[in-house]
Amino acid sequence: MRLILSVNEWAISQLNPDTYEVHFWGGVNLGRTPREEYLALTRAGFSLVFRNLQAHLAKGLLQAQPSQYVITVPKPYDNGK
């Protein structure tokens, strides 16, 4: 299983480790009604709630890796010529 946090979500989770929490609902099936999906996911053990992500990471219970890069082009751009 994996979930993706935005840069802002990651930063807020670090600033507020005791109050910030992530609710992970697993693979959502959009072909079901919301009620059917809720029942199926709760029967499967969801939602998983993670509080204090940094503590989980430090204990090795979760793993995190950066997954995005922001690339900017300085002006003027000379295309390496």
Biopython code that builds the backbone (N, CA, C, O; Angstrom):
import numpy as np
from Bio.PDB.StructureBuilder import StructureBuilder

atoms = [
    (1, "MET", "N", (0.837, -1.175, 0.000)),
    (1, "MET", "CA", (0.000, 0.000, 0.000)),
    (1, "MET", "C", (0.884, 1.240, 0.000)),
    (1, "MET", "O", (1.977, 1.255, 0.565)),
    (2, "ARG", "N", (0.381, 2.260, -0.642)),
    (2, "ARG", "CA", (1.112, 3.525, -0.596)),
    (2, "ARG", "C", (0.131, 4.675, -0.684)),
    (2, "ARG", "O", (-0.953, 4.557, -1.256)),
    (3, "LEU", "N", (0.535, 5.773, -0.111)),
    (3, "LEU", "CA", (-0.239, 6.990, -0.200)),
    (3, "LEU", "C", (0.726, 8.124, -0.473)),
    (3, "LEU", "O", (1.910, 8.047, -0.145)),
    (4, "ILE", "N", (0.214, 9.158, -1.068)),
    (4, "ILE", "CA", (1.064, 10.285, -1.447)),
    (4, "ILE", "C", (0.606, 11.519, -0.682)),
    (4, "ILE", "O", (-0.573, 11.873, -0.690)),
    (5, "LEU", "N", (1.559, 12.163, -0.022)),
    (5, "LEU", "CA", (1.299, 13.418, 0.664)),
    (5, "LEU", "C", (1.875, 14.546, -0.164)),
    (5, "LEU", "O", (2.929, 14.399, -0.783)),
    (6, "SER", "N", (1.190, 15.659, -0.175)),
    (6, "SER", "CA", (1.737, 16.839, -0.846)),
    (6, "SER", "C", (2.882, 17.387, 0.007)),
    (6, "SER", "O", (3.042, 17.006, 1.167)),
    (7, "VAL", "N", (3.660, 18.268, -0.569)),
    (7, "VAL", "CA", (4.745, 18.907, 0.177)),
    (7, "VAL", "C", (4.170, 19.630, 1.394)),
    (7, "VAL", "O", (4.753, 19.583, 2.477)),
    (8, "ASN", "N", (3.039, 20.294, 1.221)),
    (8, "ASN", "CA", (2.406, 21.008, 2.328)),
    (8, "ASN", "C", (1.929, 20.032, 3.413)),
    (8, "ASN", "O", (2.143, 20.285, 4.599)),
    (9, "GLU", "N", (1.294, 18.937, 3.030)),
    (9, "GLU", "CA", (0.845, 17.945, 4.015)),
    (9, "GLU", "C", (2.027, 17.396, 4.812)),
    (9, "GLU", "O", (1.942, 17.237, 6.029)),
    (10, "TRP", "N", (3.131, 17.107, 4.118)),
    (10, "TRP", "CA", (4.332, 16.604, 4.787)),
    (10, "TRP", "C", (4.852, 17.624, 5.796)),
    (10, "TRP", "O", (5.190, 17.271, 6.926)),
    (11, "ALA", "N", (4.913, 18.887, 5.382)),
    (11, "ALA", "CA", (5.412, 19.938, 6.272)),
    (11, "ALA", "C", (4.506, 20.100, 7.493)),
    (11, "ALA", "O", (4.999, 20.220, 8.615)),
    (12, "ILE", "N", (3.205, 20.104, 7.288)),
    (12, "ILE", "CA", (2.268, 20.260, 8.399)),
    (12, "ILE", "C", (2.348, 19.056, 9.334)),
    (12, "ILE", "O", (2.241, 19.213, 10.551)),
    (13, "SER", "N", (2.533, 17.864, 8.785)),
    (13, "SER", "CA", (2.651, 16.674, 9.641)),
    (13, "SER", "C", (3.879, 16.765, 10.536)),
    (13, "SER", "O", (3.863, 16.270, 11.663)),
    (14, "GLN", "N", (4.937, 17.390, 10.048)),
    (14, "GLN", "CA", (6.147, 17.550, 10.855)),
    (14, "GLN", "C", (5.993, 18.651, 11.898)),
    (14, "GLN", "O", (6.551, 18.552, 12.992)),
    (15, "LEU", "N", (5.247, 19.690, 11.570)),
    (15, "LEU", "CA", (5.033, 20.784, 12.523)),
    (15, "LEU", "C", (4.064, 20.405, 13.638)),
    (15, "LEU", "O", (4.155, 20.930, 14.748)),
    (16, "ASN", "N", (3.143, 19.502, 13.349)),
    (16, "ASN", "CA", (2.091, 19.122, 14.299)),
    (16, "ASN", "C", (2.001, 17.608, 14.469)),
    (16, "ASN", "O", (0.948, 17.027, 14.205)),
    (17, "PRO", "N", (3.072, 16.959, 14.900)),
    (17, "PRO", "CA", (3.075, 15.491, 14.924)),
    (17, "PRO", "C", (2.033, 14.866, 15.847)),
    (17, "PRO", "O", (1.589, 13.745, 15.600)),
    (18, "ASP", "N", (1.638, 15.567, 16.900)),
    (18, "ASP", "CA", (0.690, 14.982, 17.848)),
    (18, "ASP", "C", (-0.764, 15.185, 17.454)),
    (18, "ASP", "O", (-1.648, 14.523, 17.997)),
    (19, "THR", "N", (-1.024, 16.092, 16.516)),
    (19, "THR", "CA", (-2.411, 16.363, 16.142)),
    (19, "THR", "C", (-2.717, 16.054, 14.683)),
    (19, "THR", "O", (-3.882, 15.876, 14.326)),
    (20, "TYR", "N", (-1.699, 15.985, 13.832)),
    (20, "TYR", "CA", (-1.930, 15.713, 12.415)),
    (20, "TYR", "C", (-2.102, 14.217, 12.232)),
    (20, "TYR", "O", (-1.320, 13.431, 12.767)),
    (21, "GLU", "N", (-3.111, 13.820, 11.486)),
    (21, "GLU", "CA", (-3.295, 12.403, 11.214)),
    (21, "GLU", "C", (-3.728, 12.197, 9.773)),
    (21, "GLU", "O", (-4.363, 13.056, 9.162)),
    (22, "VAL", "N", (-3.369, 11.044, 9.254)),
    (22, "VAL", "CA", (-3.705, 10.655, 7.890)),
    (22, "VAL", "C", (-4.644, 9.462, 7.974)),
    (22, "VAL", "O", (-4.372, 8.499, 8.690)),
    (23, "HIS", "N", (-5.749, 9.527, 7.241)),
    (23, "HIS", "CA", (-6.693, 8.414, 7.159)),
    (23, "HIS", "C", (-6.529, 7.781, 5.776)),
    (23, "HIS", "O", (-6.787, 8.429, 4.762)),
    (24, "PHE", "N", (-6.106, 6.539, 5.734)),
    (24, "PHE", "CA", (-5.873, 5.837, 4.470)),
    (24, "PHE", "C", (-7.016, 4.861, 4.237)),
    (24, "PHE", "O", (-7.303, 4.008, 5.077)),
    (25, "TRP", "N", (-7.666, 4.997, 3.084)),
    (25, "TRP", "CA", (-8.838, 4.184, 2.788)),
    (25, "TRP", "C", (-8.586, 3.074, 1.780)),
    (25, "TRP", "O", (-9.536, 2.410, 1.367)),
    (26, "GLY", "N", (-7.362, 2.849, 1.373)),
    (26, "GLY", "CA", (-7.085, 1.747, 0.455)),
    (26, "GLY", "C", (-7.536, 2.042, -0.952)),
    (26, "GLY", "O", (-7.755, 3.199, -1.312)),
    (27, "GLY", "N", (-7.676, 0.999, -1.754)),
    (27, "GLY", "CA", (-8.069, 1.155, -3.146)),
    (27, "GLY", "C", (-9.565, 1.376, -3.272)),
    (27, "GLY", "O", (-10.354, 0.452, -3.079)),
    (28, "VAL", "N", (-9.949, 2.588, -3.591)),
    (28, "VAL", "CA", (-11.365, 2.930, -3.694)),
    (28, "VAL", "C", (-11.902, 2.484, -5.049)),
    (28, "VAL", "O", (-11.276, 2.719, -6.082)),
    (29, "ASN", "N", (-13.058, 1.844, -5.035)),
    (29, "ASN", "CA", (-13.714, 1.388, -6.249)),
    (29, "ASN", "C", (-14.818, 2.379, -6.594)),
    (29, "ASN", "O", (-15.850, 2.415, -5.925)),
    (30, "LEU", "N", (-14.611, 3.176, -7.621)),
    (30, "LEU", "CA", (-15.587, 4.198, -7.999)),
    (30, "LEU", "C", (-16.823, 3.610, -8.673)),
    (30, "LEU", "O", (-17.782, 4.330, -8.951)),
    (31, "GLY", "N", (-16.804, 2.310, -8.933)),
    (31, "GLY", "CA", (-17.961, 1.655, -9.551)),
    (31, "GLY", "C", (-19.055, 1.311, -8.553)),
    (31, "GLY", "O", (-20.131, 0.861, -8.947)),
    (32, "ARG", "N", (-18.799, 1.513, -7.284)),
    (32, "ARG", "CA", (-19.807, 1.225, -6.260)),
    (32, "ARG", "C", (-20.404, 2.532, -5.740)),
    (32, "ARG", "O", (-19.817, 3.605, -5.876)),
    (33, "THR", "N", (-21.567, 2.411, -5.153)),
    (33, "THR", "CA", (-22.146, 3.589, -4.501)),
    (33, "THR", "C", (-21.281, 3.919, -3.289)),
    (33, "THR", "O", (-20.580, 3.045, -2.780)),
    (34, "PRO", "N", (-21.319, 5.157, -2.821)),
    (34, "PRO", "CA", (-20.537, 5.501, -1.630)),
    (34, "PRO", "C", (-20.843, 4.585, -0.441)),
    (34, "PRO", "O", (-19.927, 4.197, 0.284)),
    (35, "ARG", "N", (-22.098, 4.240, -0.232)),
    (35, "ARG", "CA", (-22.457, 3.349, 0.882)),
    (35, "ARG", "C", (-21.855, 1.964, 0.707)),
    (35, "ARG", "O", (-21.290, 1.411, 1.650)),
    (36, "GLU", "N", (-21.971, 1.391, -0.503)),
    (36, "GLU", "CA", (-21.385, 0.071, -0.771)),
    (36, "GLU", "C", (-19.872, 0.099, -0.564)),
    (36, "GLU", "O", (-19.293, -0.819, 0.016)),
    (37, "GLU", "N", (-19.247, 1.167, -1.049)),
    (37, "GLU", "CA", (-17.792, 1.277, -0.936)),
    (37, "GLU", "C", (-17.371, 1.413, 0.521)),
    (37, "GLU", "O", (-16.411, 0.772, 0.950)),
    (38, "TYR", "N", (-18.073, 2.233, 1.280)),
    (38, "TYR", "CA", (-17.767, 2.402, 2.696)),
    (38, "TYR", "C", (-17.872, 1.059, 3.422)),
    (38, "TYR", "O", (-16.984, 0.698, 4.195)),
    (39, "LEU", "N", (-18.950, 0.326, 3.174)),
    (39, "LEU", "CA", (-19.130, -0.967, 3.831)),
    (39, "LEU", "C", (-18.030, -1.947, 3.436)),
    (39, "LEU", "O", (-17.492, -2.651, 4.291)),
    (40, "ALA", "N", (-17.692, -1.998, 2.149)),
    (40, "ALA", "CA", (-16.639, -2.912, 1.688)),
    (40, "ALA", "C", (-15.292, -2.567, 2.312)),
    (40, "ALA", "O", (-14.563, -3.456, 2.751)),
    (41, "LEU", "N", (-14.956, -1.273, 2.352)),
    (41, "LEU", "CA", (-13.669, -0.867, 2.907)),
    (41, "LEU", "C", (-13.598, -1.080, 4.412)),
    (41, "LEU", "O", (-12.570, -1.529, 4.918)),
    (42, "THR", "N", (-14.663, -0.770, 5.135)),
    (42, "THR", "CA", (-14.627, -0.988, 6.580)),
    (42, "THR", "C", (-14.570, -2.478, 6.906)),
    (42, "THR", "O", (-13.927, -2.869, 7.881)),
    (43, "ARG", "N", (-15.224, -3.304, 6.116)),
    (43, "ARG", "CA", (-15.112, -4.764, 6.316)),
    (43, "ARG", "C", (-13.687, -5.253, 6.071)),
    (43, "ARG", "O", (-13.245, -6.229, 6.678)),
    (44, "ALA", "N", (-12.975, -4.572, 5.180)),
    (44, "ALA", "CA", (-11.591, -4.944, 4.866)),
    (44, "ALA", "C", (-10.588, -4.358, 5.864)),
    (44, "ALA", "O", (-9.384, -4.569, 5.721)),
    (45, "GLY", "N", (-11.073, -3.622, 6.874)),
    (45, "GLY", "CA", (-10.179, -3.098, 7.898)),
    (45, "GLY", "C", (-9.778, -1.650, 7.745)),
    (45, "GLY", "O", (-8.941, -1.157, 8.501)),
    (46, "PHE", "N", (-10.357, -0.960, 6.783)),
    (46, "PHE", "CA", (-10.040, 0.450, 6.589)),
    (46, "PHE", "C", (-11.017, 1.303, 7.379)),
    (46, "PHE", "O", (-12.121, 0.837, 7.659)),
    (47, "SER", "N", (-10.689, 2.464, 7.733)),
    (47, "SER", "CA", (-9.535, 3.236, 7.350)),
    (47, "SER", "C", (-8.377, 2.954, 8.306)),
    (47, "SER", "O", (-8.582, 2.651, 9.482)),
    (48, "LEU", "N", (-7.152, 3.060, 7.777)),
    (48, "LEU", "CA", (-5.966, 3.027, 8.621)),
    (48, "LEU", "C", (-5.670, 4.465, 9.014)),
    (48, "LEU", "O", (-5.625, 5.348, 8.158)),
    (49, "VAL", "N", (-5.471, 4.702, 10.291)),
    (49, "VAL", "CA", (-5.218, 6.058, 10.773)),
    (49, "VAL", "C", (-3.785, 6.119, 11.281)),
    (49, "VAL", "O", (-3.383, 5.350, 12.155)),
    (50, "PHE", "N", (-3.028, 7.045, 10.718)),
    (50, "PHE", "CA", (-1.634, 7.240, 11.120)),
    (50, "PHE", "C", (-1.514, 8.586, 11.821)),
    (50, "PHE", "O", (-1.806, 9.631, 11.239)),
    (51, "ARG", "N", (-1.088, 8.548, 13.059)),
    (51, "ARG", "CA", (-0.791, 9.764, 13.820)),
    (51, "ARG", "C", (0.705, 9.792, 14.063)),
    (51, "ARG", "O", (1.326, 8.738, 14.202)),
    (52, "ASN", "N", (1.284, 10.956, 14.115)),
    (52, "ASN", "CA", (2.716, 11.131, 14.363)),
    (52, "ASN", "C", (3.542, 10.308, 13.362)),
    (52, "ASN", "O", (4.211, 9.343, 13.731)),
    (53, "LEU", "N", (3.476, 10.712, 12.106)),
    (53, "LEU", "CA", (4.185, 10.001, 11.040)),
    (53, "LEU", "C", (5.674, 9.846, 11.336)),
    (53, "LEU", "O", (6.263, 8.808, 11.034)),
    (54, "GLN", "N", (6.284, 10.873, 11.926)),
    (54, "GLN", "CA", (7.723, 10.818, 12.196)),
    (54, "GLN", "C", (8.064, 9.688, 13.159)),
    (54, "GLN", "O", (9.097, 9.038, 12.995)),
    (55, "ALA", "N", (7.229, 9.442, 14.151)),
    (55, "ALA", "CA", (7.485, 8.343, 15.088)),
    (55, "ALA", "C", (7.392, 6.997, 14.373)),
    (55, "ALA", "O", (8.204, 6.106, 14.621)),
    (56, "HIS", "N", (6.419, 6.847, 13.499)),
    (56, "HIS", "CA", (6.284, 5.600, 12.723)),
    (56, "HIS", "C", (7.492, 5.399, 11.806)),
    (56, "HIS", "O", (7.978, 4.280, 11.641)),
    (57, "LEU", "N", (7.964, 6.486, 11.218)),
    (57, "LEU", "CA", (9.137, 6.407, 10.348)),
    (57, "LEU", "C", (10.384, 6.043, 11.161)),
    (57, "LEU", "O", (11.176, 5.203, 10.734)),
    (58, "ALA", "N", (10.558, 6.665, 12.316)),
    (58, "ALA", "CA", (11.733, 6.403, 13.155)),
    (58, "ALA", "C", (11.772, 4.952, 13.623)),
    (58, "ALA", "O", (12.855, 4.384, 13.764)),
    (59, "LYS", "N", (10.609, 4.340, 13.866)),
    (59, "LYS", "CA", (10.532, 2.948, 14.313)),
    (59, "LYS", "C", (10.614, 1.965, 13.152)),
    (59, "LYS", "O", (10.670, 0.756, 13.372)),
    (60, "GLY", "N", (10.621, 2.467, 11.920)),
    (60, "GLY", "CA", (10.661, 1.591, 10.753)),
    (60, "GLY", "C", (9.312, 0.986, 10.405)),
    (60, "GLY", "O", (9.242, 0.058, 9.600)),
    (61, "LEU", "N", (8.237, 1.495, 10.999)),
    (61, "LEU", "CA", (6.905, 0.975, 10.711)),
    (61, "LEU", "C", (6.369, 1.497, 9.381)),
    (61, "LEU", "O", (5.536, 0.852, 8.745)),
    (62, "LEU", "N", (6.844, 2.649, 8.974)),
    (62, "LEU", "CA", (6.509, 3.245, 7.684)),
    (62, "LEU", "C", (7.797, 3.658, 6.999)),
    (62, "LEU", "O", (8.818, 3.863, 7.656)),
    (63, "GLN", "N", (7.753, 3.778, 5.702)),
    (63, "GLN", "CA", (8.888, 4.275, 4.933)),
    (63, "GLN", "C", (8.412, 5.450, 4.096)),
    (63, "GLN", "O", (7.273, 5.468, 3.629)),
    (64, "ALA", "N", (9.290, 6.435, 3.906)),
    (64, "ALA", "CA", (8.948, 7.591, 3.089)),
    (64, "ALA", "C", (10.095, 7.901, 2.148)),
    (64, "ALA", "O", (11.264, 7.715, 2.486)),
    (65, "GLN", "N", (9.751, 8.368, 0.983)),
    (65, "GLN", "CA", (10.770, 8.816, 0.031)),
    (65, "GLN", "C", (10.203, 9.965, -0.766)),
    (65, "GLN", "O", (9.008, 9.995, -1.063)),
    (66, "PRO", "N", (11.066, 10.925, -1.118)),
    (66, "PRO", "CA", (10.592, 12.031, -1.956)),
    (66, "PRO", "C", (10.142, 11.499, -3.311)),
    (66, "PRO", "O", (10.745, 10.572, -3.852)),
    (67, "SER", "N", (9.088, 12.083, -3.852)),
    (67, "SER", "CA", (8.602, 11.585, -5.141)),
    (67, "SER", "C", (8.355, 12.689, -6.160)),
    (67, "SER", "O", (7.856, 12.421, -7.253)),
    (68, "GLN", "N", (8.701, 13.929, -5.813)),
    (68, "GLN", "CA", (8.455, 15.008, -6.754)),
    (68, "GLN", "C", (9.650, 15.945, -6.789)),
    (68, "GLN", "O", (10.358, 16.122, -5.798)),
    (69, "TYR", "N", (9.850, 16.531, -7.940)),
    (69, "TYR", "CA", (10.876, 17.560, -8.108)),
    (69, "TYR", "C", (10.236, 18.742, -8.809)),
    (69, "TYR", "O", (9.429, 18.574, -9.724)),
    (70, "VAL", "N", (10.592, 19.901, -8.388)),
    (70, "VAL", "CA", (10.149, 21.117, -9.065)),
    (70, "VAL", "C", (11.350, 21.643, -9.838)),
    (70, "VAL", "O", (12.396, 21.930, -9.255)),
    (71, "ILE", "N", (11.197, 21.765, -11.136)),
    (71, "ILE", "CA", (12.277, 22.236, -11.992)),
    (71, "ILE", "C", (11.882, 23.585, -12.555)),
    (71, "ILE", "O", (10.796, 23.749, -13.112)),
    (72, "THR", "N", (12.761, 24.532, -12.405)),
    (72, "THR", "CA", (12.497, 25.861, -12.945)),
    (72, "THR", "C", (13.509, 26.161, -14.041)),
    (72, "THR", "O", (14.629, 25.650, -14.022)),
    (73, "VAL", "N", (13.114, 26.975, -14.975)),
    (73, "VAL", "CA", (13.974, 27.374, -16.072)),
    (73, "VAL", "C", (14.368, 28.820, -15.862)),
    (73, "VAL", "O", (13.515, 29.707, -15.893)),
    (74, "PRO", "N", (15.668, 29.074, -15.646)),
    (74, "PRO", "CA", (16.094, 30.461, -15.452)),
    (74, "PRO", "C", (16.003, 31.242, -16.761)),
    (74, "PRO", "O", (16.126, 30.679, -17.848)),
    (75, "LYS", "N", (15.789, 32.529, -16.633)),
    (75, "LYS", "CA", (15.757, 33.380, -17.829)),
    (75, "LYS", "C", (17.004, 34.226, -17.844)),
    (75, "LYS", "O", (17.390, 34.701, -16.776)),
    (76, "PRO", "N", (17.644, 34.449, -18.915)),
    (76, "PRO", "CA", (17.334, 33.829, -20.209)),
    (76, "PRO", "C", (17.846, 32.395, -20.247)),
    (76, "PRO", "O", (18.858, 32.079, -19.622)),
    (77, "TYR", "N", (17.153, 31.530, -20.976)),
    (77, "TYR", "CA", (17.509, 30.131, -21.126)),
    (77, "TYR", "C", (18.291, 29.981, -22.427)),
    (77, "TYR", "O", (17.801, 30.345, -23.496)),
    (78, "ASP", "N", (19.514, 29.441, -22.332)),
    (78, "ASP", "CA", (20.344, 29.356, -23.547)),
    (78, "ASP", "C", (20.394, 27.968, -24.155)),
    (78, "ASP", "O", (21.133, 27.753, -25.115)),
    (79, "ASN", "N", (19.621, 27.007, -23.621)),
    (79, "ASN", "CA", (19.539, 25.656, -24.153)),
    (79, "ASN", "C", (20.885, 24.959, -24.181)),
    (79, "ASN", "O", (21.086, 24.050, -24.986)),
    (80, "GLY", "N", (21.824, 25.365, -23.313)),
    (80, "GLY", "CA", (23.132, 24.719, -23.213)),
    (80, "GLY", "C", (24.060, 24.954, -24.384)),
    (80, "GLY", "O", (25.043, 24.229, -24.538)),
    (81, "LYS", "N", (23.779, 25.938, -25.211)),
    (81, "LYS", "CA", (24.600, 26.200, -26.387)),
    (81, "LYS", "C", (25.704, 27.161, -26.060)),
    (81, "LYS", "O", (26.503, 27.503, -26.932)),
]
sb = StructureBuilder()
sb.init_structure("model")
sb.init_model(0)
sb.init_chain("A")
sb.init_seg("    ")
for serial, (resi, resn, name, xyz) in enumerate(atoms, 1):
    if name == "N":
        sb.init_residue(resn, " ", resi, " ")
    sb.init_atom(name, np.array(xyz, "f"), 0.0, 1.0, " ", f" {name:<3s}", serial, name[0])
structure = sb.get_structure()
